[in-house]
Amino acid sequence: MSGHSKWATIRRKKGALDAKRGAIFTKLIREITVAAKMGGDDINANPRLRTAILKAKSNNMPNDNIDRAIKKGTGSLEGVTYEEIRYEGYGPGGVAVLIDSLTENRNRTTAEIRSAFSKNGGSLGETGCVGYLFLRKGMIIIDGSQTNEDQTMELLVDYDIDDIKTEDGNVVVTTTPEGYNAVYDVLSEKKYNLLYNEITFIPQTTVTLDEKKASQCLRMIETLEDNDDVQNVYSNYDISDDIMMKISEGK
């Protein structure tokens, strides 16, 4: 990205979610429940559940919460049935937006997401309108004070790696979705500080936004991320650090 790194974008998102710990717990519980329902409670045979539990633990979710969510998914405890829906649309300046949601009320969620788009200069699109612009990948960002690009490459040479590079002083490892868990295990065993670790959607191209469009875009994405039914929001915006600082100072 020109001027604004993936880590800067991730850091913004993490900061917002860290301030809303209850909200992130709600989203994680839904993901664990659905993963257990679809693939069972054995994390060795259910990669989606294993990934969800790792994310929950990295956010300091108590084990009791995790266990209850798994039991609701497998039917051992009564729980709500969630539907997975992916929304696609365009934000200000033609930015592509991909949204993964888990909801028990499709009509409510669709109306709320449509409103978030329309109130912030965007528009909800048809299925497939922007999905082709993203690639599903595992991404792990390692604190650059603990290792470097060459050392990480040597450590992971036998694993399913797409790319290893240095960004903002940290080491960014990109994997295939299938290879993510094995790479995570290796890096965890080294006791590295993992600043970010998730299976995500990475944009193949980016759209550079001016200050007005950037402000609208960030407001729209924040509204979407605040929605309990929304699990993840992916976008291909590119905002320079100067503009990001102006927006932050203006809040």
C-alpha positions in Angstrom: 0.0 0.0 0.0 1.2 3.5 -0.7 1.6 5.6 2.4 -0.6 3.5 4.7 0.5 0.0 5.8 -1.6 -3.1 6.6 -0.3 -2.9 10.2 -1.5 0.6 10.6 -4.9 -0.4 9.4 -4.9 -3.4 11.7 -3.7 -1.3 14.6 -6.6 1.1 14.2 -9.1 -1.8 14.2 -7.5 -3.5 17.2 -7.5 -0.3 19.2 -11.2 0.2 18.5 -12.1 -3.4 19.4 -9.9 -3.4 22.5 -12.0 -0.5 23.8 -15.1 -2.6 23.4 -14.1 -5.9 25.0 -17.7 -7.0 25.5 -18.5 -6.6 21.8 -15.6 -8.7 20.7 -16.5 -11.4 23.1 -20.0 -11.5 21.6 -18.6 -11.9 18.1 -16.1 -14.6 19.2 -18.8 -16.6 21.0 -20.9 -16.6 17.9 -18.0 -17.8 15.7 -17.1 -20.6 18.2 -20.7 -21.7 18.4 -21.1 -21.9 14.6 -17.7 -23.6 14.1 -18.6 -26.3 16.6 -22.0 -26.8 15.1 -20.5 -27.2 11.6 -17.4 -29.3 12.4 -17.8 -30.8 15.9 -15.9 -30.1 19.1 -12.6 -31.7 18.3 -10.2 -28.9 17.5 -7.8 -31.4 15.8 -10.4 -32.3 13.3 -12.0 -28.8 13.1 -9.6 -26.1 11.9 -12.2 -23.4 12.0 -13.0 -24.1 15.7 -9.3 -24.2 16.5 -8.7 -20.9 14.9 -11.7 -19.4 16.7 -10.5 -20.6 20.1 -7.0 -19.3 19.5 -8.5 -15.9 18.7 -10.7 -16.0 21.7 -7.7 -16.9 24.0 -5.6 -14.1 22.5 -8.4 -11.7 23.5 -8.3 -13.2 27.1 -11.7 -14.8 26.9 -12.3 -17.0 30.0 -12.3 -20.8 29.3 -15.8 -21.1 30.7 -17.2 -18.8 28.0 -15.4 -20.8 25.3 -16.7 -24.1 26.7 -20.3 -22.9 26.8 -20.1 -21.6 23.3 -18.8 -25.0 22.1 -21.6 -26.9 23.9 -24.2 -24.6 22.4 -22.8 -25.3 19.0 -22.8 -29.1 19.5 -26.3 -29.1 21.1 -25.2 -30.0 24.6 -26.6 -26.7 25.8 -29.6 -24.8 24.3 -28.5 -21.9 22.1 -29.5 -19.6 19.2 -29.2 -20.8 15.6 -27.0 -18.4 13.5 -27.0 -17.9 9.8 -23.8 -17.0 8.0 -24.2 -14.2 5.4 -21.6 -12.4 3.4 -22.4 -8.9 2.2 -20.5 -6.9 -0.4 -20.7 -3.3 -1.4 -18.9 -0.1 -2.2 -17.8 2.6 0.2 -16.9 6.3 -0.5 -14.6 6.7 -3.4 -15.5 3.3 -4.8 -13.7 1.4 -2.0 -14.6 -2.3 -2.0 -16.1 -3.6 1.3 -16.6 -7.3 2.2 -18.6 -8.2 5.4 -18.9 -11.5 7.1 -21.9 -11.8 9.5 -23.5 -14.3 11.8 -27.1 -13.5 12.6 -30.4 -15.0 13.9 -32.4 -12.3 12.0 -31.4 -11.8 8.3 -33.9 -9.0 7.7 -32.7 -7.0 10.6 -29.0 -7.4 9.8 -29.5 -6.6 6.1 -31.4 -3.4 6.9 -28.8 -2.3 9.4 -25.9 -2.9 7.0 -27.7 -1.2 4.1 -28.2 1.8 6.4 -24.5 1.9 7.4 -23.6 2.1 3.7 -26.2 4.6 2.6 -25.6 7.0 5.5 -21.9 7.2 4.8 -21.7 7.6 1.0 -21.7 3.9 0.1 -24.0 1.4 -1.4 -24.7 -2.3 -0.6 -24.1 -4.4 -3.7 -24.9 -7.8 -5.1 -23.1 -11.0 -4.1 -19.8 -11.2 -6.0 -19.5 -7.5 -6.9 -16.3 -7.1 -5.0 -15.3 -10.5 -3.6 -13.0 -11.2 -6.5 -10.8 -8.3 -5.4 -9.7 -10.1 -2.2 -7.7 -13.3 -1.5 -8.3 -15.4 1.6 -5.0 -15.8 3.5 -3.5 -16.4 6.9 -1.7 -13.4 8.3 0.7 -13.3 11.3 2.6 -10.1 12.3 5.6 -10.7 14.6 7.1 -8.0 16.8 10.2 -7.0 14.8 12.3 -6.6 18.0 12.3 -10.4 18.3 13.2 -11.6 14.9 13.9 -10.4 11.3 12.8 -11.4 7.8 15.7 -13.7 7.1 15.5 -15.6 10.5 11.7 -16.1 10.0 12.3 -17.4 6.5 14.8 -19.9 7.7 12.4 -21.0 10.5 9.4 -21.5 8.1 11.1 -22.7 5.0 9.3 -26.1 5.2 5.9 -24.6 5.8 3.1 -23.4 3.5 4.2 -19.7 3.2 3.1 -17.3 0.6 5.2 -14.3 1.6 7.4 -13.0 4.4 8.3 -9.3 4.5 9.2 -6.4 6.8 6.6 -3.7 7.3 6.8 -0.8 9.7 9.7 -2.6 11.5 7.6 -5.8 12.1 7.7 -9.1 10.2 4.6 -9.9 8.2 4.0 -13.6 7.4 1.3 -14.5 4.9 0.2 -18.2 4.6 -2.4 -20.2 2.8 -5.6 -20.7 4.9 -4.7 -24.4 5.2 -1.2 -23.7 6.4 -2.1 -21.1 8.9 -2.4 -23.2 12.0 0.9 -25.1 11.5 2.7 -21.8 11.1 1.0 -20.3 14.1 2.1 -23.3 16.2 5.8 -22.9 15.1 5.8 -19.2 15.9 4.0 -19.7 19.2 6.6 -22.3 20.3 9.3 -19.7 19.8 7.5 -17.4 22.2 7.3 -14.6 19.7 5.0 -11.7 20.5 2.4 -12.0 17.7 0.9 -8.6 17.2 -1.7 -9.9 14.8 -2.7 -13.5 13.8 -5.8 -14.3 11.8 -7.2 -15.8 8.6 -8.3 -12.7 6.7 -9.1 -11.4 3.3 -6.3 -9.4 1.7 -7.1 -6.9 -1.1 -5.3 -7.4 -4.4 -5.5 -3.7 -5.2 -6.2 -0.5 -3.1 -8.1 2.7 -3.5 -6.4 5.9 -2.3 -8.8 8.3 -0.5 -8.7 12.0 0.2 -9.5 13.4 3.6 -13.3 13.7 3.1 -13.7 10.3 1.6 -11.4 8.7 4.2 -13.4 10.2 7.0 -16.6 8.9 5.5 -15.1 5.5 4.9 -13.7 5.1 8.4 -17.0 6.2 9.9 -18.9 3.6 7.8 -16.5 0.8 8.7 -16.7 1.7 12.4 -20.5 1.6 12.3 -20.3 -1.8 10.6 -17.8 -3.2 13.1 -20.0 -1.9 16.0 -22.8 -4.1 14.8 -23.0 -7.3 16.9 -24.1 -9.4 13.9 -20.9 -8.4 11.9 -17.9 -10.6 12.5 -15.4 -9.0 10.2 -15.2 -6.1 7.7 -12.6 -6.2 5.0 -11.8 -3.2 2.7 -9.2 -2.0 0.2 -8.9 1.6 1.2 -5.6 3.3 1.3 -5.3 6.3 3.6 -2.0 8.2 4.1 -0.6 8.6 7.6 -1.0 12.4 7.3 -4.7 12.2 6.5 -5.2 9.5 9.2 -3.6 11.9 11.7 -5.8 14.8 10.6 -8.9 12.6 11.0 -7.8 11.4 14.4 -7.1 14.9 15.6 -10.5 16.1 14.4 -12.5 13.5 16.5 
